[in-house]
Amino acid sequence: MAGGGGERRKQLRVPAKGGVRGKIHTAPSVPVLDLSLSGALLEVPCTLSVGEIYTIWLAIRAHVLLIKSKVVRSYVHGFDKNESGKMVIKYRAAVQFLDLSDENQGVIGSYIRGVEKTGLSAKLQSDAAS
């Protein structure tokens, strides 16, 4: 389920491009690949069970957010070499934010508006449509 099927999100999503750091109980640091007001796409070290609930830690600019999230997709994305040269599996997980507070919604919304101004979101939306 690594692709296809069209855009599933109801909210505009933008690439994180290193501007957002994440953490989940399975790993102390996970890349946040993209972000919307309704969820995020994470690169994780192992598959996550669809339907499971996790508290995601997100660092956005000077803010640290703790967000209750539900795994809606989890899949093998590819392979890579680790520091010792061993081949490892790369996983991705899409999470849906649950009970997003007004404060957290404001922080994420501000980040999205900032990325929109740079035009990066247009490319991401275009890539998702193809």
BALOBA-1460 file (C-alpha; in Angstrom, 3 decimals):
// residues 130
<rec num="1" residu="m" x="0.000" y="0.000" z="0.000"/>
<rec num="2" residu="a" x="2.996" y="2.227" z="-0.600"/>
<rec num="3" residu="g" x="1.348" y="4.517" z="-3.101"/>
<rec num="4" residu="g" x="-1.550" y="4.838" z="-5.482"/>
<rec num="5" residu="g" x="-5.113" y="5.294" z="-4.431"/>
<rec num="6" residu="g" x="-5.008" y="9.079" z="-4.713"/>
<rec num="7" residu="e" x="-4.821" y="11.674" z="-2.003"/>
<rec num="8" residu="r" x="-6.373" y="10.494" z="1.288"/>
<rec num="9" residu="r" x="-6.009" y="13.713" z="3.265"/>
<rec num="10" residu="k" x="-8.769" y="16.235" z="3.774"/>
<rec num="11" residu="q" x="-6.313" y="18.957" z="4.865"/>
<rec num="12" residu="l" x="-3.484" y="20.597" z="2.924"/>
<rec num="13" residu="r" x="-0.224" y="18.838" z="3.644"/>
<rec num="14" residu="v" x="3.221" y="20.362" z="3.393"/>
<rec num="15" residu="p" x="6.712" y="18.844" z="3.389"/>
<rec num="16" residu="a" x="8.507" y="19.070" z="6.711"/>
<rec num="17" residu="k" x="11.957" y="19.395" z="5.064"/>
<rec num="18" residu="g" x="13.735" y="19.126" z="8.414"/>
<rec num="19" residu="g" x="11.618" y="21.869" z="9.990"/>
<rec num="20" residu="v" x="9.789" y="19.364" z="12.191"/>
<rec num="21" residu="r" x="11.395" y="16.697" z="14.355"/>
<rec num="22" residu="g" x="9.443" y="13.788" z="15.738"/>
<rec num="23" residu="k" x="9.620" y="11.069" z="18.345"/>
<rec num="24" residu="i" x="7.467" y="8.019" z="18.990"/>
<rec num="25" residu="h" x="7.875" y="5.291" z="21.594"/>
<rec num="26" residu="t" x="9.489" y="2.962" z="19.030"/>
<rec num="27" residu="a" x="12.345" y="5.398" z="18.311"/>
<rec num="28" residu="p" x="13.907" y="8.442" z="19.975"/>
<rec num="29" residu="s" x="14.002" y="10.366" z="16.686"/>
<rec num="30" residu="v" x="11.931" y="9.888" z="13.537"/>
<rec num="31" residu="p" x="11.935" y="12.047" z="10.427"/>
<rec num="32" residu="v" x="8.638" y="13.831" z="9.833"/>
<rec num="33" residu="l" x="8.209" y="13.811" z="6.061"/>
<rec num="34" residu="d" x="5.049" y="15.860" z="5.757"/>
<rec num="35" residu="l" x="2.503" y="17.498" z="7.994"/>
<rec num="36" residu="s" x="-1.110" y="18.683" z="7.927"/>
<rec num="37" residu="l" x="-3.659" y="19.770" z="10.514"/>
<rec num="38" residu="s" x="-5.068" y="16.249" z="10.459"/>
<rec num="39" residu="g" x="-1.876" y="14.155" z="10.627"/>
<rec num="40" residu="a" x="1.670" y="13.427" z="9.527"/>
<rec num="41" residu="l" x="3.791" y="11.002" z="7.545"/>
<rec num="42" residu="l" x="6.713" y="9.586" z="9.540"/>
<rec num="43" residu="e" x="9.720" y="7.475" z="8.641"/>
<rec num="44" residu="v" x="9.950" y="4.857" z="11.385"/>
<rec num="45" residu="p" x="12.383" y="2.024" z="12.195"/>
<rec num="46" residu="c" x="9.695" y="-0.687" z="12.243"/>
<rec num="47" residu="t" x="6.169" y="-1.289" z="11.064"/>
<rec num="48" residu="l" x="3.436" y="0.175" z="13.266"/>
<rec num="49" residu="s" x="0.105" y="-1.590" z="13.678"/>
<rec num="50" residu="v" x="-2.754" y="0.135" z="11.876"/>
<rec num="51" residu="g" x="-5.337" y="1.302" z="14.396"/>
<rec num="52" residu="e" x="-2.846" y="1.586" z="17.276"/>
<rec num="53" residu="i" x="-2.832" y="4.804" z="19.285"/>
<rec num="54" residu="y" x="0.487" y="6.526" z="20.080"/>
<rec num="55" residu="t" x="1.508" y="9.831" z="21.575"/>
<rec num="56" residu="i" x="3.664" y="11.567" z="18.985"/>
<rec num="57" residu="w" x="6.208" y="14.163" z="20.102"/>
<rec num="58" residu="l" x="6.731" y="16.917" z="17.518"/>
<rec num="59" residu="a" x="9.240" y="19.755" z="17.736"/>
<rec num="60" residu="i" x="8.176" y="22.633" z="15.495"/>
<rec num="61" residu="r" x="10.343" y="25.723" z="15.732"/>
<rec num="62" residu="a" x="10.438" y="26.610" z="19.465"/>
<rec num="63" residu="h" x="7.400" y="24.473" z="20.328"/>
<rec num="64" residu="v" x="7.210" y="20.898" z="21.571"/>
<rec num="65" residu="l" x="3.837" y="19.252" z="20.953"/>
<rec num="66" residu="l" x="2.544" y="15.986" z="22.394"/>
<rec num="67" residu="i" x="-0.240" y="14.721" z="20.151"/>
<rec num="68" residu="k" x="-2.381" y="11.634" z="20.553"/>
<rec num="69" residu="s" x="-2.340" y="9.936" z="17.138"/>
<rec num="70" residu="k" x="-3.783" y="6.890" z="15.394"/>
<rec num="71" residu="v" x="-1.825" y="4.874" z="12.810"/>
<rec num="72" residu="v" x="-3.875" y="4.812" z="9.587"/>
<rec num="73" residu="r" x="-1.235" y="3.342" z="7.238"/>
<rec num="74" residu="s" x="2.090" y="1.591" z="7.760"/>
<rec num="75" residu="y" x="4.216" y="0.124" z="5.007"/>
<rec num="76" residu="v" x="7.694" y="-0.786" z="3.754"/>
<rec num="77" residu="h" x="9.040" y="2.174" z="1.819"/>
<rec num="78" residu="g" x="12.394" y="0.838" z="0.696"/>
<rec num="79" residu="f" x="15.851" y="-0.251" z="1.728"/>
<rec num="80" residu="d" x="18.920" y="1.647" z="2.877"/>
<rec num="81" residu="k" x="22.341" y="0.977" z="4.365"/>
<rec num="82" residu="n" x="22.966" y="1.769" z="8.020"/>
<rec num="83" residu="e" x="26.212" y="3.145" z="9.482"/>
<rec num="84" residu="s" x="27.878" y="-0.271" z="9.349"/>
<rec num="85" residu="g" x="26.873" y="-0.863" z="5.716"/>
<rec num="86" residu="k" x="24.170" y="-3.423" z="6.534"/>
<rec num="87" residu="m" x="20.952" y="-3.275" z="4.469"/>
<rec num="88" residu="v" x="17.944" y="-2.216" z="6.534"/>
<rec num="89" residu="i" x="14.257" y="-1.842" z="5.738"/>
<rec num="90" residu="k" x="12.784" y="1.667" z="5.734"/>
<rec num="91" residu="y" x="9.181" y="1.962" z="6.953"/>
<rec num="92" residu="r" x="6.695" y="4.800" z="6.734"/>
<rec num="93" residu="a" x="3.635" y="5.376" z="8.866"/>
<rec num="94" residu="a" x="0.780" y="7.818" z="8.323"/>
<rec num="95" residu="v" x="-0.797" y="9.001" z="11.559"/>
<rec num="96" residu="q" x="-4.047" y="10.846" z="12.143"/>
<rec num="97" residu="f" x="-4.061" y="13.390" z="14.946"/>
<rec num="98" residu="l" x="-6.739" y="12.846" z="17.587"/>
<rec num="99" residu="d" x="-8.089" y="15.568" z="19.876"/>
<rec num="100" residu="l" x="-5.736" y="18.275" z="18.592"/>
<rec num="101" residu="s" x="-5.761" y="21.177" z="21.062"/>
<rec num="102" residu="d" x="-6.345" y="24.733" z="19.860"/>
<rec num="103" residu="e" x="-2.766" y="25.605" z="20.820"/>
<rec num="104" residu="n" x="-1.280" y="22.677" z="18.878"/>
<rec num="105" residu="q" x="-3.564" y="23.436" z="15.941"/>
<rec num="106" residu="g" x="-2.273" y="27.034" z="15.969"/>
<rec num="107" residu="v" x="1.394" y="25.954" z="15.978"/>
<rec num="108" residu="i" x="0.893" y="23.460" z="13.143"/>
<rec num="109" residu="g" x="-1.255" y="25.926" z="11.171"/>
<rec num="110" residu="s" x="1.416" y="28.616" z="11.479"/>
<rec num="111" residu="y" x="4.078" y="26.195" z="10.228"/>
<rec num="112" residu="i" x="1.890" y="25.169" z="7.265"/>
<rec num="113" residu="r" x="1.204" y="28.804" z="6.317"/>
<rec num="114" residu="g" x="4.942" y="29.510" z="6.417"/>
<rec num="115" residu="v" x="5.701" y="26.588" z="4.112"/>
<rec num="116" residu="e" x="2.838" y="27.578" z="1.784"/>
<rec num="117" residu="k" x="4.456" y="30.972" z="1.302"/>
<rec num="118" residu="t" x="7.590" y="29.293" z="-0.021"/>
<rec num="119" residu="g" x="5.602" y="27.357" z="-2.635"/>
<rec num="120" residu="l" x="6.791" y="23.940" z="-1.453"/>
<rec num="121" residu="s" x="3.267" y="22.697" z="-0.764"/>
<rec num="122" residu="a" x="2.251" y="23.185" z="-4.410"/>
<rec num="123" residu="k" x="4.968" y="20.765" z="-5.536"/>
<rec num="124" residu="l" x="3.973" y="18.207" z="-2.897"/>
<rec num="125" residu="q" x="0.293" y="18.407" z="-3.914"/>
<rec num="126" residu="s" x="1.296" y="18.060" z="-7.572"/>
<rec num="127" residu="d" x="3.446" y="15.001" z="-6.816"/>
<rec num="128" residu="a" x="0.603" y="13.379" z="-4.847"/>
<rec num="129" residu="a" x="-1.784" y="13.802" z="-7.776"/>
<rec num="130" residu="s" x="0.531" y="12.056" z="-10.260"/>
